[in-house]
Amino acid sequence: MKSFIVKSVLAVCLTLCCLFYLDIMYEQKTSDPIAEVNKFNIVPEGIQIANMGSSHGDAAFNWDFLTKERNFKCFNFALASQPYKYDYALLNMHQNDLAEGGIVFIPVSYFSFNSEAVTPEDIEAISVRYYRILSPQYNPDYSLYKDLVAIRFPILSAGDKIFELFKPPITFPSLSENRQNIVYAAEANMEEGMSDNTISDNEMQLASENTPAPDPAPVSPEEIYDTEKIQEFEAKGYARYQRHFENKTDYFQDDKKQELINIIQLCKSKKVTPVLITTPFTVYYNQYVSDQFLYDFYTTINEIAVSQEVSYYDYSHDERFETNLQYFGDADHLNPEGAIYFTNLLMEEIPELSAYLASH
């Protein structure tokens, strides 16, 4: 009996060692489908200025000037298709990293009060990535089975990809390169036309000057851009509208409103100022949004802002952006140049932020 127990223990240990080895080999030879979460490997302590949000927040805020030139502690918590429940989970997990008196920008997009992702594949892809960046007690959808199979030992869910073991290992991109790869799961084929997120020397110089560029004169896009550029943004605008609006019946769900309120209240409990904001969009996205929806959208936001005593700033139809396609990667996401310009504007125009910067 004793011999049997010893052999059983040895067999289990040997199996686990083989599993660990095969898993390591598998991960070395497969690409990382959720590399954008790598930025959470380095979350600074004493965060003074941060933003939450989905891809709109991820693409719109560039805190490089404040972090590199003025030594502020800033962090962008946003990820593509991130709903408020995960905004709250991330903020809750990192609440002790927030500096008292700081500011957190909370983007409010047209889809914020329902769900951007509607297909089971999209929902699952969003859920899985948080197993890498949230401790189990903070993950609202935690499953031990999914944790083990999808994250701890992904080889167990490899399926046909198990044959990747017979391929030579790939070289993983650096952290800075990973953060450049924003992938929208349902539109992977359309994202090929987006600008890459490499910050040019000219863009860094613009950020270091800490002054917004001169306001562009309001002219129609047709006067500036060629037909191919216009058609590209028209197609992307309609595709984004379809993703955010079609096949949905309730655009303003009570649980999503409460999740936003939870984020606001968490910020206040840590003596951090929450600021609601809608990032810039192009006319090619806005043109499909009905007046009735906008009325309901702003009514919902204003009710929350008044009841929670927070400020709301709307840049969705700002003429400095709406027809200036050079600031956009697609119809509703700023590109790196647009993010620098937008963030510089915020430093000048948002009273809470400008006052904080002036006093620190």
C-alpha positions as CSV (number, residue, x, y, z in Angstrom):
1,M,0.0,0.0,0.0
2,K,2.8,2.4,0.9
3,S,4.6,1.6,-2.3
4,F,1.4,2.3,-4.3
5,I,1.0,5.7,-2.6
6,V,4.6,6.6,-3.3
7,K,4.3,5.5,-7.0
8,S,1.0,7.5,-7.3
9,V,2.6,10.6,-5.9
10,L,5.6,10.2,-8.2
11,A,3.3,9.7,-11.2
12,V,1.3,12.9,-10.4
13,C,4.5,14.9,-9.9
14,L,5.9,13.6,-13.2
15,T,2.7,14.4,-15.0
16,L,2.7,18.0,-13.7
17,C,6.4,18.5,-14.6
18,C,5.6,17.3,-18.2
19,L,2.6,19.6,-18.3
20,F,4.6,22.5,-17.1
21,Y,7.4,21.8,-19.7
22,L,5.0,21.4,-22.6
23,D,3.1,24.5,-21.6
24,I,6.3,26.6,-21.5
25,M,7.2,25.2,-24.9
26,Y,3.8,25.9,-26.3
27,E,3.7,29.6,-25.0
28,Q,7.1,30.2,-26.5
29,K,5.9,29.1,-30.0
30,T,2.6,30.8,-30.1
31,S,1.7,34.5,-30.4
32,D,0.1,36.3,-27.5
33,P,-3.5,37.1,-28.5
34,I,-3.9,39.6,-25.6
35,A,-0.5,41.3,-25.6
36,E,-2.1,44.7,-24.8
37,V,-2.6,43.7,-21.1
38,N,1.2,43.7,-20.7
39,K,1.1,47.3,-19.7
40,F,-0.4,46.2,-16.4
41,N,2.9,44.5,-15.6
42,I,4.1,48.0,-14.5
43,V,1.4,49.9,-12.6
44,P,3.0,52.8,-10.8
45,E,2.4,53.6,-7.1
46,G,0.9,57.0,-6.2
47,I,-1.0,57.5,-9.5
48,Q,-1.9,61.2,-9.7
49,I,-3.7,61.2,-13.1
50,A,-5.4,58.2,-14.8
51,N,-8.1,57.3,-17.2
52,M,-10.3,54.3,-17.5
53,G,-12.3,53.3,-20.6
54,S,-12.6,51.1,-23.6
55,S,-10.5,51.6,-26.8
56,H,-11.8,55.2,-26.9
57,G,-9.9,55.9,-23.7
58,D,-6.9,53.8,-24.7
59,A,-6.5,55.7,-27.9
60,A,-7.4,59.2,-26.6
61,F,-5.1,59.9,-23.7
62,N,-1.3,60.3,-24.0
63,W,0.3,61.2,-20.6
64,D,3.9,61.1,-21.9
65,F,4.5,64.8,-21.4
66,L,3.3,64.8,-17.8
67,T,5.3,61.6,-17.0
68,K,8.5,62.3,-18.8
69,E,8.8,66.1,-18.6
70,R,7.0,66.9,-15.3
71,N,7.5,63.6,-13.4
72,F,3.8,63.1,-12.7
73,K,2.6,59.5,-12.0
74,C,0.0,58.7,-14.7
75,F,-1.6,55.5,-16.0
76,N,-4.0,54.5,-18.8
77,F,-6.3,51.7,-17.5
78,A,-8.3,51.4,-20.7
79,L,-8.5,48.4,-22.9
80,A,-10.4,47.7,-26.1
81,S,-14.1,46.9,-25.4
82,Q,-13.6,47.2,-21.7
83,P,-17.0,47.6,-19.9
84,Y,-17.6,49.5,-16.7
85,K,-17.6,46.4,-14.6
86,Y,-13.9,45.8,-15.5
87,D,-13.1,49.5,-15.2
88,Y,-14.4,49.2,-11.6
89,A,-12.5,45.9,-11.0
90,L,-9.2,47.3,-12.1
91,L,-9.7,50.5,-10.2
92,N,-10.8,48.5,-7.1
93,M,-7.7,46.3,-7.3
94,H,-5.4,49.3,-7.7
95,Q,-7.2,51.7,-5.4
96,N,-4.2,51.9,-3.0
97,D,-2.0,52.9,-6.0
98,L,-4.1,56.1,-6.4
99,A,-2.7,59.3,-4.9
100,E,-5.0,61.3,-2.7
101,G,-6.3,64.4,-4.5
102,G,-5.6,63.0,-7.9
103,I,-7.9,62.8,-11.0
104,V,-9.4,59.9,-12.9
105,F,-11.0,60.4,-16.3
106,I,-14.0,58.1,-17.0
107,P,-14.9,58.0,-20.7
108,V,-18.6,57.7,-21.6
109,S,-19.1,56.3,-25.1
110,Y,-22.3,55.7,-27.0
111,F,-22.2,52.0,-26.1
112,S,-21.1,52.5,-22.4
113,F,-24.6,51.8,-21.1
114,N,-25.1,48.5,-23.0
115,S,-22.3,46.3,-24.3
116,E,-19.9,46.9,-27.2
117,A,-19.3,43.1,-27.6
118,V,-22.4,41.0,-28.3
119,T,-21.1,37.8,-29.8
120,P,-20.1,34.9,-27.6
121,E,-16.6,34.9,-29.1
122,D,-16.0,38.6,-28.3
123,I,-17.4,38.3,-24.8
124,E,-15.2,35.3,-24.1
125,A,-12.1,37.0,-25.5
126,I,-12.7,40.0,-23.2
127,S,-13.3,37.8,-20.2
128,V,-10.2,35.7,-20.6
129,R,-7.7,38.6,-20.7
130,Y,-8.7,39.7,-17.2
131,Y,-7.4,36.5,-15.7
132,R,-3.9,37.8,-16.4
133,I,-4.4,41.2,-14.7
134,L,-6.9,40.8,-12.0
135,S,-6.5,38.8,-8.8
136,P,-9.4,36.2,-8.4
137,Q,-11.1,38.2,-5.6
138,Y,-11.4,41.3,-7.9
139,N,-12.5,39.4,-11.1
140,P,-16.3,39.7,-11.4
141,D,-16.5,36.6,-13.6
142,Y,-13.8,34.4,-12.1
143,S,-13.9,30.7,-12.8
144,L,-11.2,28.3,-11.5
145,Y,-11.7,26.0,-14.5
146,K,-11.2,28.9,-17.0
147,D,-8.2,30.1,-15.0
148,L,-6.5,26.7,-15.2
149,V,-7.3,25.8,-18.7
150,A,-7.1,29.2,-20.5
151,I,-4.4,31.0,-18.5
152,R,-2.3,28.7,-16.2
153,F,-2.1,25.8,-18.7
154,P,-3.2,27.1,-22.1
155,I,-1.9,23.9,-23.7
156,L,-5.0,22.2,-22.2
157,S,-7.2,24.3,-24.5
158,A,-4.9,24.4,-27.5
159,G,-6.9,22.1,-29.7
160,D,-5.4,22.0,-33.2
161,K,-2.9,24.6,-32.1
162,I,-1.0,21.9,-30.3
163,F,0.9,21.4,-33.5
164,E,2.5,24.8,-32.8
165,L,4.9,22.8,-30.6
166,F,6.6,21.6,-33.8
167,K,7.3,25.1,-35.1
168,P,10.4,27.1,-34.2
169,P,9.9,29.6,-31.3
170,I,8.8,33.2,-32.1
171,T,10.2,36.4,-30.8
172,F,7.8,38.3,-28.6
173,P,7.5,42.1,-29.2
174,S,8.7,44.4,-26.5
175,L,6.4,46.0,-24.0
176,S,6.3,49.3,-25.9
177,E,5.5,47.4,-29.1
178,N,2.8,45.3,-27.4
179,R,1.1,48.5,-26.2
180,Q,0.9,49.6,-29.8
181,N,-1.1,46.6,-31.0
182,I,-4.7,47.6,-30.3
183,V,-6.9,44.9,-31.8
184,Y,-10.7,45.0,-32.1
185,A,-11.7,41.4,-32.1
186,A,-14.7,41.8,-34.5
187,E,-12.8,44.0,-37.0
188,A,-9.4,42.5,-37.3
189,N,-9.5,42.7,-41.1
190,M,-10.5,46.4,-41.1
191,E,-7.7,47.5,-38.7
192,E,-5.0,47.0,-41.3
193,G,-5.7,50.6,-42.5
194,M,-5.1,52.2,-39.0
195,S,-1.9,54.2,-38.4
196,D,0.6,52.4,-36.1
197,N,1.1,53.9,-32.7
198,T,4.7,54.9,-33.0
199,I,5.2,58.3,-31.7
200,S,7.3,60.5,-34.0
201,D,9.9,63.0,-32.9
202,N,7.7,65.8,-34.1
203,E,4.8,64.5,-32.0
204,M,7.0,64.2,-28.9
205,Q,8.1,67.8,-29.5
206,L,4.5,68.9,-29.6
207,A,3.8,67.1,-26.3
208,S,6.8,68.7,-24.6
209,E,5.7,72.1,-25.5
210,N,2.5,71.5,-23.4
211,T,0.4,73.8,-25.6
212,P,-2.4,72.8,-27.9
213,A,-1.9,73.2,-31.6
214,P,-3.7,76.1,-33.2
215,D,-7.4,75.4,-33.8
216,P,-7.9,74.2,-37.3
217,A,-10.3,76.3,-39.4
218,P,-13.6,74.5,-39.9
219,V,-13.7,73.3,-43.4
220,S,-15.3,70.2,-45.0
221,P,-13.2,67.0,-45.3
222,E,-13.7,67.0,-49.0
223,E,-11.7,70.2,-49.3
224,I,-8.7,68.6,-47.7
225,Y,-8.6,64.8,-48.2
226,D,-8.7,62.7,-51.3
227,T,-11.7,60.6,-52.3
228,E,-10.0,57.4,-51.2
229,K,-9.5,58.8,-47.7
230,I,-13.1,59.9,-47.4
231,Q,-14.4,56.6,-48.6
232,E,-12.2,54.7,-46.1
233,F,-13.6,56.8,-43.2
234,E,-17.2,56.5,-44.4
235,A,-16.9,52.7,-44.5
236,K,-15.2,52.5,-41.1
237,G,-17.8,54.9,-39.7
238,Y,-20.7,52.7,-40.8
239,A,-18.9,49.6,-39.6
240,R,-18.4,51.1,-36.1
241,Y,-22.0,52.2,-36.0
242,Q,-23.2,48.7,-36.8
243,R,-21.0,47.2,-34.1
244,H,-22.2,49.7,-31.5
245,F,-25.9,50.0,-32.3
246,E,-27.3,47.2,-34.4
247,N,-28.9,44.1,-32.9
248,K,-29.4,45.9,-29.6
249,T,-32.7,46.7,-28.0
250,D,-31.8,48.4,-24.7
251,Y,-29.1,51.1,-25.1
252,F,-29.3,52.3,-21.4
253,Q,-29.3,49.4,-19.0
254,D,-29.7,50.0,-15.3
255,D,-26.8,47.8,-14.3
256,K,-24.4,49.7,-16.5
257,K,-25.5,53.0,-15.0
258,Q,-24.9,51.6,-11.5
259,E,-21.5,50.3,-12.5
260,L,-20.5,53.9,-13.6
261,I,-21.9,55.2,-10.3
262,N,-19.8,52.6,-8.4
263,I,-16.6,53.8,-10.2
264,I,-17.4,57.4,-9.2
265,Q,-18.1,56.5,-5.6
266,L,-14.9,54.4,-5.4
267,C,-12.9,57.4,-6.6
268,K,-14.5,59.7,-4.1
269,S,-13.9,57.2,-1.3
270,K,-10.2,57.4,-2.1
271,K,-10.4,61.2,-2.2
272,V,-9.8,61.2,-6.0
273,T,-11.7,63.5,-8.4
274,P,-13.7,61.5,-11.0
275,V,-14.3,63.4,-14.3
276,L,-16.7,62.1,-17.0
277,I,-15.7,62.7,-20.6
278,T,-16.7,61.7,-24.1
279,T,-13.7,61.6,-26.5
280,P,-13.7,63.0,-30.0
281,F,-15.4,61.2,-32.9
282,T,-15.4,61.9,-36.7
283,V,-18.5,63.1,-38.5
284,Y,-18.4,59.8,-40.4
285,Y,-19.4,58.0,-37.1
286,N,-21.6,60.7,-35.6
287,Q,-23.7,61.0,-38.8
288,Y,-25.5,57.7,-38.1
289,V,-26.4,58.5,-34.5
290,S,-30.0,59.6,-34.2
291,D,-31.1,62.8,-32.4
292,Q,-33.3,60.7,-30.1
293,F,-30.4,58.5,-29.0
294,L,-28.3,61.6,-28.3
295,Y,-31.1,63.1,-26.3
296,D,-31.4,59.9,-24.2
297,F,-27.6,59.6,-24.0
298,Y,-27.0,63.1,-22.6
299,T,-30.0,62.9,-20.3
300,T,-28.6,59.7,-18.8
301,I,-25.2,61.2,-18.3
302,N,-26.5,64.5,-16.9
303,E,-28.7,62.6,-14.4
304,I,-25.7,60.7,-13.1
305,A,-23.4,63.7,-13.1
306,V,-25.9,65.8,-11.1
307,S,-26.8,63.1,-8.7
308,Q,-23.1,62.2,-8.1
309,E,-21.9,65.8,-8.2
310,V,-19.2,65.2,-10.9
311,S,-18.3,67.1,-14.0
312,Y,-19.0,65.9,-17.6
313,Y,-17.2,67.2,-20.7
314,D,-18.3,66.3,-24.2
315,Y,-15.8,66.3,-27.1
316,S,-17.8,64.0,-29.4
317,H,-18.8,66.7,-31.8
318,D,-15.9,69.1,-31.3
319,E,-15.3,70.9,-34.6
320,R,-11.5,70.9,-33.9
321,F,-11.7,67.1,-34.4
322,E,-14.8,66.0,-36.1
323,T,-13.7,66.8,-39.7
324,N,-9.9,66.7,-39.1
325,L,-9.1,63.2,-40.1
326,Q,-5.4,63.6,-39.6
327,Y,-6.2,63.2,-35.9
328,F,-7.9,59.8,-36.3
329,G,-6.9,56.2,-36.8
330,D,-10.5,55.3,-37.8
331,A,-13.9,56.9,-37.5
332,D,-14.1,57.0,-33.7
333,H,-10.5,56.5,-32.4
334,L,-7.8,59.1,-32.2
335,N,-4.4,58.3,-33.6
336,P,-1.2,59.1,-31.7
337,E,-1.0,62.7,-33.0
338,G,-4.7,63.2,-32.1
339,A,-4.1,61.8,-28.6
340,I,-1.3,64.3,-28.0
341,Y,-3.4,67.2,-29.3
342,F,-6.4,66.1,-27.3
343,T,-4.5,65.5,-24.0
344,N,-2.9,68.9,-24.4
345,L,-6.3,70.5,-24.8
346,L,-7.5,68.8,-21.6
347,M,-4.6,70.2,-19.7
348,E,-5.8,73.7,-20.7
349,E,-9.5,73.3,-20.8
350,I,-10.5,70.9,-18.0
351,P,-10.7,73.0,-14.8
352,E,-10.1,70.1,-12.5
353,L,-7.0,69.0,-14.4
354,S,-5.5,72.5,-15.0
355,A,-5.9,73.4,-11.3
356,Y,-4.3,70.2,-10.2
357,L,-1.3,70.7,-12.6
358,A,-0.9,74.3,-11.4
359,S,-0.7,73.3,-7.8
360,H,1.7,70.4,-8.2
